[in-house]
Amino acid sequence: MPSDSTLVFYLMGLAAIMMASNRVRYDLIALFVLVTLALSGILSPAEAVAGFGATIIIMVAGLFVVGEMLERTGVARTVGDQILRYGRGREVRLMVPLCVGAAVLGSVMSSTAVVAIFIPIVLRIARDSGINAARLLLPMAFGALISGMLTLIGTPGNLAVSDALRDATGQPLGFFSFSIIGVTILALTVLFFVFVGRHMLGPLTANGADQPRRSDRSLAEMFRIHGLDRAEVMRIEKSFAGSAARDLTVAAPRILSRWRRGPRGTPHVTLFSIGMELQRDDLVVVTGSEADLARFAQTPGVAPAGSFYDDMNRWIDTLGVMEVMIHPEAGIRGSTLADLAFRESYGLEVLDILRDARPVSDLQTTPLRGSDRLLVAGPWSKLDGINAATRDFVILEEPAERARSVPNSSKLWIALIILFGMIAVSIGGLSITIAVILAAIAAVMSGTISTSQAYRSIRLDTLVVIAGMLPLSTALDKTGGADMIVTALLQMAGDDSPRAVMMALFFLTMSLSWILSNTATLVLVGPIAVNAALSMGVSPVPMAIAVLIAGSAGFASPVSSPVVTLVVSPGSYRFADFLKVGVPLTLGIATIAYFIIPVVFPF
């Protein structure tokens, strides 16, 4: 009858095969592992489900909330716009700052937190640039994983290795002791993705053959279908009030909306109405023919300020546009917009009505018919509620640009304060888990995100994968399987060559990190590496550094670290993707470890 340790090895192999087949969801595989360990008696039921109570699960859940806060307040869009502006739509110029930025941030704070924060930023960049998100997410995640090679606090496992050195030699590792190795590996990783790796991650554009296509039209296309050829932004250079404002707006093409900066600098967008007061430096969106817009731009006190479509961020958070249809059995059939007092009743402006694919000539006095298509504009909250009267309206389409809208953009600075506060207290010594929980609570209490939105932001499938795989570490340790692996590998390497032993420890640590957590692996192998060096009569520092580097080199497995597990779902990655990219990158890092570590840290 096979021993418990053998059963654990079989289970690990079966889980790896199922992941590689890409036919079973990772969260189901994780639950299968958990249940098998419990039913076999290798772990007690309490031990099998202990992963769901692990601090990493609480931290990741809180980080999802923080990431949603950054998305809903516009932090993700702002950072993404800066990277987009630098990248100019070029994949390499977008990918490099994402990879390097994640590595640098992860070296001083939780790399898991960095990835959770960067995911909405990367998805927005991919959406706006049209580049396949899969070609940006994995380089970013690998950069965050490499952060553990840059500083002593890059990952908790580094502290375990440093403690093992201190216990054996009295000299722990310094904050930047091994940074030169990490920077070299980061440079290799960037070059690898620039020249090779990105081409292994699917087509360049998001509408490739195996990518889902968006059915939403752009705002410009929706306007064009409804006969609104142009939409321009005009700047008001003098104040118009009373009769002057009325004369201006009556003679102008349709003015859709007004943008004004409030007393505290907060922008305010509102639907326009005839006679509305206009102040200096107000911006208005004007729609009409090219000739009408050119004539309006010649009005004294009015100046062109650019295309509405090129200045979308200024308006899209508040001003929405949708196409709705009159229900064939609607009670409002036969009524006109004037009869309904549409603007007053719904808080929305009807820009156009299409009937039999042709615009009607008089919006206010034409009786409505079933299946008429209305292009309406106004606040998103009003638009989302227009179909509350389900017998009257059916929402047909919203513009693709709505994905860029930020509901709580006025609270961007509050979100930044919460984010940097979380980083600061974690660097200052507070548990990163507690710091994340405090940040999530602050996000809800400050109104940057509602409680229901916070709960909906948590990806349960990712939490199940992490929690379900954590018991494998406990099972290996409990059955002695980890000790068997260590002993066998060291016997194969022998003790004649310190470099051979160092590389044996490197590959051992890297292999275990594909299964166990990074911290658990380094806690297990760190002392073994130090003792092996001392028994050979050589310096334990290069052995410890090799183990430390390998602990953050789990590139070939999607469950090696929460850092990479987090991007599996949003990137739609398969197990094979990690093998294709991770194996050659790992071999390159192993080469650096073999040649450079003994030079920087002699035996």
N, C-alpha and C positions, 0 to 999 in steps of 0.2 A: 504494500500500500504506500503510495507516495507520501512524503513528509509534508508538513504544512508549508515549509519554505518552497518546496517544489510546486505545490498548488498555486502559491502566489506568483511564481515565475510563469506558470502556464496561463494564469489569469492575465498577467501583464502582456504576454505574447498575443493572447486572443484579443485583448482590448486594442493592441496596436494594429492587428490585422483588420479589425472592424473599422478602425479609424482610416486606415489606408484604403479600404474599399470605397469609402465615401458614400456608402449606401445606408448608413445608420447615423442618426443625429448624435453629436458628441454628448449632449446632455443625457440621452438614453443610455449611451455606453457608460457614462459615469455612474448612473443609477444601477446599471447592471453590475458594475464592479462593486459598488457598495453592498448591494443585496447579496451577491455571491460570497463576499467576505463574511457577512453576518450568518448566512445559512450554513456555510461550511464550518462554522465554529471557530474560525481563525481569529475573528474579532467578536466581541460581544456586541449586541445591538447598540448599546450606548457608544461604544468605540466606533462602530461603523457610521453612525450619523453625527459623530462629534464634529465633522467638518462643517456642518451647517451652523455650528456655534463658534467657529474659528474667527479670530479677529479680522482676518483677511476678507471674510465674507461681509462683515459689517462695514469694513472700510470701503470695499468695492461698491456696495450698495449706496453708501453715502457719496461716493465719488460720481456715481451716475446722477445723483441729485445736483451736485455741484456743476457737472457738465451741462445739465439741462438749464440750470440758472444762467450759465455763460451763453447758451444758445438763445434763450428767451430775452436776455437783456442786451444782446448785440455785441458782447465781448468777442464771441467767436467770429461774427461777421467782420468786426473791426480788424482783428488780427488777420483774418483771412484776406481782407481787402488789401492790407499792407503787404502781405506775402504775394498776393496776386499782382499788385502794382510793381513789386520788385521782379516777380517772375515773368510778367508780360505774356502770360499764357503759355510759357515754355515749360515743359515737364521738368527738365533738369533744374531750372532755376526755381521751381516750386519745391521739388523733392529735397534738394540739398539743405535749405534752411529748416525744413521740417525735421529732417534726420538729425542735424547738428543741434538744433534748438531743443529737441527732446532729450538728447544726450546731456547737454549742459544743464538744463533744468533738473533732470533726473539725478544728476550728481550731487545736488544739494537738497532734494526733497524726494518724496516717494515716486519712484518711476511708474508705479501703477497709477498714481494720481495724475502724473504728467500725461500718460496715454489717455486716461479718461477725459482729461481736459482737452487734449488735442483732437480726439475723435470728431466732435462736432465741427471743429475748425477745418479739419481735412475734408470732411464730407461737404461742407459748404464750398471750400475751394474747388473740389472736384465738380460740384454742381455748376458753379459759376464759370469754370474754365472749360467744361466739357470733357475733362480728362478722366479716365477710368480711375475710380477711387482705390481700386485694388493695387494700382501702381504707385500709390502714395502712402497708403496706410501701413503696409508692411515695412518699408524703409523707415518710417517714423517710429514704429514699434521696436524695430531692431536698434535704432538709435537710443531709445529709452532703455533697452536691455543693456546696451554697452555702457550706459551711465554707471553701472555697478563696477566698471573697470577704471573709472576716472578718479573717484575719491573714496576715502575710508567709509563714509556714510552713504555711499551710493546704493548699498543694499545691506540689510541687517546681517547677512551671512559674512560680510567682510569683517565685522567686529568679532565674530566667532573665530575666524582665522587669526586675527590680530591677538586675541586673547590666548590662543594656543601658543603663538610665538612668545608672548610675554611670559606665560607660565614656564616655558622651556628655557628661554634665554634671558628674560628680564627686559627685553627690548620689543615693545609693540610696534606696529606699523604706524607711520605718520599719515597725516591727512592726505598728502599728495605723493606718498612714497612710490606708488606704481603708476602715477598719472601718465608718464611718458609712454608706457606700454599701452595704456588705454587710448591715448590720443593716436598712436600709430594704428591701432586696430580700427578706430573710428574713421581715420583717413582711408584705410583699406576698404572698409564697408561702403563709404561714400563712392569711391572709385568703382567698386564692384557693381553697385546699383546703376551708376551713370553709364557704364559701358556694357554690362551684361544683365544684371539681375532684373531690372525693370522690364526687359523684354520677355521674361519668363512668367510675368504676372498678368497675362491677358492682353487684349487689344488696347491701343492708346486711348481711343475715344470711348466715352460712356455709352455710345449707341452702336457698339460693335455687334457682331452677329450673335454673341452669347450674352449680351447685355439687355436688360429691359429697356423698352423705349417709353418715353413720356408721351402721353396723349394730349397734355395741356398745350394750348397755343400760347404764344407770347402775347403780351398786352398790345404790342404794335399790330399783330395779326388780327386780334379781336377787334381793335379799332378799325382796321382796314376793311374787314368783312362788313362792318356796320357803316361804312361810308365816311368814317372820320379819318381823313387822309393823314393829317399832321397833328402833332401835339408838341407844343413848344412851351418853354418856361420864359416868362417875361419878368423883368425887375421893375418895380415901381420906384421912380426917382423923385417924386414929389407926392405930397398927400392929396388924396381925393376924398372929399366928404360931402354929404348933403346932395344938392342938385348936380354938382360936378361929378360925384361918384356915379350917380344914376345916368347922367348923360354919357359918361365913358362906357359903362357896362352895357347900356342899351345899344350903343353903336358898335360895340366890339363883337368879334366872333364869340362863340360860347366860352365863358370862363368857368372852368371846372372846379378849381380849388385854390385856396389861399394859404401860403406858408408864412408864418411870422415868428420871430424869435421873442420869447417871453422875457419878463423882467429879470429872471435868473439865468437867462441864456438857454432855457429849455424851448425847443421848437414846438410850435403849435400849428396843426394843419386842420382846416375846416372846409366844408363844402361852401362854395360861393353862391351868393344870391344877388339879384339885381339891386343896386344901390348900396351894397356893403361898403363900408369905409375901407379905404386903402391908405396905408401909411408908407412913408419912405422906407426903402429896403425890403418891403414885402415882396414875395414872389408869388406869381399866379401861373396856373397851368391853363393854356388857351388851346382849344382845338378848332380846326376849320381847314379850309383850303389854303394852299400856299399863297395865293393872292390875298386872301383875307388876313392871314397872319402877317404878311409883309406890310399891308396897309395899316394894321393895328400897331406894328412896331414903329411906324412913323409918327404916332401920336406923341405930342410933347409930354414928357414925364414918364414915358414908357420906353424900355430898352430890352432887346433880346438878351436872354441869359443862357441859351443852350437848348438842346433837345430834352424833352421830358423823359425819353427812354434812356438817355445817357446819365440822367440825374435821379435814377429810380430810388436809391437808398433814402433820399430826402423825403420821399412821399409814401413809399410802399408800406411803411409801418402803420400808417393811419389811414391813408386813402386806398380803398379797395375797389375793384371792378369785378363784376360777375355777369354772366349771361344766364337769364332765367326764362322759363317758358310759362305762359298762361296755361293752367291745367285745362284739358278739354271740357271738364265739367265744373270749372270755377264759377263761383257765384258772382264774380266781378265782370263776367262777359257782358258786353254791351255798354259798360260804363267807360267814361273817358278818364284820363289822368287828372283832368281838372275836377271831374265829379268826385273822384276818390281823394282829392287833395293829397296826392301821392307823396309828395315831399314831406308834408306835415305828418301824415299818417305813418309813414315807414322810415322817415329820416334818411331817405335815399333820393338820388337824382337819376331820372331816366334819360340816358344819353341818346338812345335810338330804339326804334321798334322795327324789327324785320317781319314782314308778312309775305309768305311765299318767296323767300329769299330776296325781297326787295324792301328798302326802307320806306316807311310811310312818310307822307309829306308834312303832316301837322301832328306833332306829338301830343299836344294838350287836348285837342278836340276830336281825335279819331277814336271811335268806340273800339274797345279791345275785343279780340276774338280768341277762341281757344287755339292753342299752338302758336300764338304770336311769341316771338323771341325778343326779350327786352334786354338791352345792355344798361345795367344800373351801376351807379357809383356811390360810394359813401364809406363810413367806418366799417371795418371788418366785422365788428360785433353786430351791427345792423344787418349786414349782408348775410352773415351766418344764420340769422334768425328770420330771414324773409320767408323761408318755407315752413315757418311755424303754422301758418294757415295752410295746411297740406292740400286743401281743395282748390287753392288759388294759384300757387306758384310751385314750380319744380326747378331746382338749381341744375343747370346744364353744364356749366364750365366756369372755372376760375383761371386766371392767367398763371402761366408757369412761374412768373416772378413772385408769386405769393410765397414761394419757398424761401425768398430772401427777407420776408417781413419779420420784424422783431416786435412782439407784442408789448414788451416792457422796456423799450429803449431809453425811456426817461430815467431808469434806475441802473444804467450802465455803471456809473461810478460807485454805487452801493455794491454791485457785484464785484467790482475790482477790489474794493476795500475788504470784502469777505474773502476773496481769493488770496490776496497778499497777506491778509491776517492769518489765514490757514497755513500758508507757507512759512511765515515768520515764527509762529508759535511752534511749528514742527521742527524748524531749524534750532529754535531756542531750547529744545529738549523735551517738549511735551509730546506724548505719544501721538504718532501720526493718525492712529485710529480715532483717538479722542478729538484731535484737531479737525478731522474730516466730519465727525458727527456734529461738532459745534458749528462748522461751516454750513452743513445741511440745515441745521435748526435755524441759523441766522438767515439762510436763503428764504425759508418759509416765513419766518417772523417779520422779515423786512418787506415782504410782499413781492419779491422778485420772481417768485414761483408759488403757486398755490399748493395746498397739501395733496389734492388729487393729482395735480401735474407731477408732483414729486414722486408719488407712488407709481404713476404710469411710466416714469422715466427709467425705473429700475428694470434691467434685463434679467429676468429670472433664469433664462436658459444659460447665461454665462455664469451666474451664481451656482447653478446646479452642477455645471462642469467642474468648477473649482472645488466645490464642497465634496462632490462624489469621488474625485481623484485623490484628495488629501489622505483618506484612510489607507491607501497603498503604502505611504511612508510608514505609517504605524505598523502595518502588517509585515513589511520587510524587516523593520527593527525588532518586532516581537518574535518573529520566527527565526531570526538569525540570518535571514537571506542577505542583508546588507553586508554583514561580516564575511559571508561566504564569497561574495563578489570581490570585496577588497582583498581577501587573502589569495584568491585565485589569480587576480590580476598582478599582484606584486610577485607571486611565484613565477609567473610568465616573464616578467621583466627582469628578474634576477637582481643582484646587487652589485654587479661589476661596473656598470656605467650609471653615474648619477643622472645623466641626461635621459637615459632609457627609463629609469625609475620615475623621473619627473614627468615624462610624457605618458607613462602608464597611469600616473596619478591624474594627469590632465584629462585623458580620455575616460578614465573611471568617473571623475567628477562630472564631466560633460554628459556622459551616458546616464548617470543617476539623476542629473538635473532634468532630463527629459521625462522622468517619472515622478521623482520627488520634488518638493519645493526647493527653490534655490537655497533658502536658509537651512532647511533640514539637511541638504546635501553637504553644505560647507561645515555645518556643525559636526557631521559624521566624519568627513574625510579630512578636515583641517588638522586635527590632532594626529591622525594617522600619517599624514604627510610630514609633519614636524618630527615625529618619532622615527619615521623611516630614515630621514636625513641624519638625525643624530646617531642612529645605529650604524650608519655608513661612515660616520666621522666627517661629514661635510656640512656646510652651512644650510640651515633649514629655510632660509629666506627665499631662495629661488623655488624650492618645492612649494612653499606656502603661496608665493605669487602665482605659480602655475595653477594651483588649485583655485585660487581666488578668481583668476581670469576665466578658467573653464566653467566656474559656477554661473557666470553671466553669459555663457556662449550656447545657450539652449536654443539655437536657431532652427533646428531641424524638427521640432515637435511643437504642435499647437497647444500642448498642455504643459510645456516646460515651466511656464511662469504666467501669472495673471497678466503680465505686461503684453504677451503675445496672444493669450486667450481672448482678451478683450476685443481684438480686431477681427477675430474669426468671423463673427456674424455680420458686422457692417461691411467687411470686405468680401464676403461670400467665398472665403478661401476653402480649399480642400487640403486634405493631408498631403497630397502630392505636391502642392504648392510649396509647403515648408521643406519638403525633401529636395525639390529642385533648386530652391534658393539657398536653403540652410546648409546642405552638405558641402558644396564647393566653398561657401563662405567659412564654414567651420575648418575645412582643411587649410585655408589660407591663414586663419588665426592660429591653428596648430603650428604652421610653419614659422610664423612670427614668434610664437612661444619657444619653439625649439632653438632658434638662432639668436634671438634678442634677449630673452630673459637671463640666460647665463652670462651674457656680456654686461648687462646692466647690474645684475645681482650675481656675482661670481660664487661658485660653490666653495 
